[in-house]
Amino acid sequence: MGPDDIPLFAMLKSRMGYLSQRQKVIAQNVANGDTPDYQPRDLKAYSFKATLDQQATGQPYRGGPVSPTVTNGVQMMATSAAHMAPSRPVSPWRSPEQADSETTLDGNSVTLEDQMLKMTDARMNYDAAVSFYQKSMAMLRTSTRRPGG
């Protein structure tokens, strides 16, 4: 039994693979910052719930749309038929479907500031996943040592 057989490590490995791919896509966006008619790309949002669902079926997570039940968090409970649904989305975060903030005259929509923010976010998430992976491995090593040794 290797570390990849433990679901936590398999999910962390999947997450790090996703973040690595996202960094490549963002780097391509930056490299094409002066290409006419270039539209920036990004990967679909990563979801641990989707990863768990994929592990249950035995298939690897390949990215996919995040369902509203995953990203919206706690839903309001309607205890009466007179209750109304919220007038705006529950999530305060910007939707990934929105276009970038500016398009140049040559049709290029890459905003370097946005791409750098995305790259920083991906890098911080990657570093956090690596740190969690290392700490979990250290905990496993500690748990397999002989007492007093």
Secondary structure, DSSP 8 states (H G I E B T S, - for coil): --GGGSHHHHHHHHHHHHHHHHHHHHHHHHHTTTSTT----------HHHHHHHHHHT---------HHHHS-S-----STT----SS-S--S--TTS--S---TTS----HHHHHHHHHHHHHHHHHHHHHHHHHHHHHHHHHS-TT-
